[in-house]
Amino acid sequence: MSYLYASVLLFALGVYGVLTRRTAILVFLSIELMLNAANLSLVGFARALGLEGQVAALMVIAIAAAEVAVGLGLIVAIFRHRESTAVDDLSELRG
């Protein structure tokens, strides 16, 4: 049961980071923290119910690794173009 409490705490920290941070890197790290909290709860529920949640957690980790590669590539491209990773400045990319 302590796995689930830790997962809720990690997810809450991730949500706080997404809502309060202004740089794209920190927002990205907060999203990764929320994904890891979801993995921890998946494995915690699997252990509590006697199921095999580790395979699903490995799939989520693989998807998160691909997301890291694409996300960091986008952040580096935006930084090279704008020389800033402030989330407030990124709203100008629409036009």
C-alpha positions as CSV (number, residue, x, y, z in Angstrom):
1,M,0.0,0.0,0.0
2,S,2.9,2.4,0.6
3,Y,3.7,2.2,-3.2
4,L,0.4,3.8,-3.9
5,Y,0.9,6.6,-1.4
6,A,4.3,7.3,-2.9
7,S,2.8,7.2,-6.4
8,V,0.1,9.8,-5.4
9,L,2.8,12.0,-3.9
10,L,5.0,11.8,-7.0
11,F,2.0,12.5,-9.3
12,A,1.0,15.5,-7.2
13,L,4.5,16.9,-7.3
14,G,4.4,16.5,-11.1
15,V,1.1,18.3,-11.4
16,Y,2.5,21.1,-9.2
17,G,5.6,21.3,-11.4
18,V,3.5,21.5,-14.6
19,L,1.3,24.2,-13.2
20,T,4.0,26.4,-11.7
21,R,7.1,26.2,-13.8
22,R,7.8,28.5,-16.7
23,T,10.6,26.8,-18.6
24,A,9.9,24.0,-21.0
25,I,12.6,21.7,-19.6
26,L,11.1,21.8,-16.1
27,V,7.6,21.3,-17.4
28,F,8.9,18.3,-19.4
29,L,10.6,16.9,-16.3
30,S,7.4,17.3,-14.3
31,I,5.5,15.3,-17.0
32,E,8.1,12.6,-16.8
33,L,7.6,12.5,-13.0
34,M,3.9,12.0,-13.5
35,L,4.6,9.1,-16.0
36,N,6.9,7.5,-13.4
37,A,4.2,7.9,-10.8
38,A,1.7,6.1,-13.1
39,N,4.3,3.3,-13.5
40,L,4.7,3.0,-9.8
41,S,1.0,2.7,-9.2
42,L,0.7,0.1,-12.0
43,V,3.3,-2.1,-10.4
44,G,1.9,-1.4,-6.9
45,F,-1.6,-2.5,-8.0
46,A,-0.2,-5.5,-9.7
47,R,1.6,-6.6,-6.6
48,A,-1.4,-6.0,-4.4
49,L,-3.7,-8.0,-6.7
50,G,-1.2,-10.7,-7.6
51,L,-1.1,-9.7,-11.3
52,E,1.7,-9.2,-13.7
53,G,1.9,-5.4,-14.1
54,Q,5.6,-5.3,-14.8
55,V,5.1,-6.0,-18.5
56,A,2.8,-3.1,-18.8
57,A,5.2,-0.9,-16.8
58,L,8.0,-1.8,-19.2
59,M,5.8,-0.8,-22.1
60,V,5.1,2.5,-20.5
61,I,8.8,3.0,-19.9
62,A,9.5,2.3,-23.5
63,I,6.9,4.8,-24.7
64,A,8.3,7.4,-22.2
65,A,11.8,6.9,-23.6
66,A,10.5,7.6,-27.1
67,E,8.7,10.7,-25.7
68,V,11.9,11.9,-24.1
69,A,13.7,11.7,-27.4
70,V,11.1,13.5,-29.3
71,G,10.4,16.1,-26.6
72,L,14.0,17.0,-26.0
73,G,14.5,17.3,-29.8
74,L,11.6,19.7,-30.0
75,I,12.9,21.7,-27.0
76,V,16.4,22.0,-28.5
77,A,15.0,23.1,-31.9
78,I,12.8,25.7,-30.2
79,F,15.8,26.9,-28.2
80,R,18.0,27.2,-31.3
81,H,15.3,29.2,-33.1
82,R,14.1,31.4,-30.2
83,E,17.1,31.2,-27.7
84,S,14.5,30.8,-24.9
85,T,12.6,27.9,-23.4
86,A,10.1,30.0,-21.6
87,V,6.6,28.5,-22.0
88,D,5.0,31.9,-22.1
89,D,7.0,32.8,-25.3
90,L,5.9,29.6,-27.0
91,S,2.4,30.8,-27.6
92,E,3.7,33.0,-30.4
93,L,4.5,29.9,-32.5
94,R,0.9,29.5,-33.6
95,G,1.0,32.2,-36.2
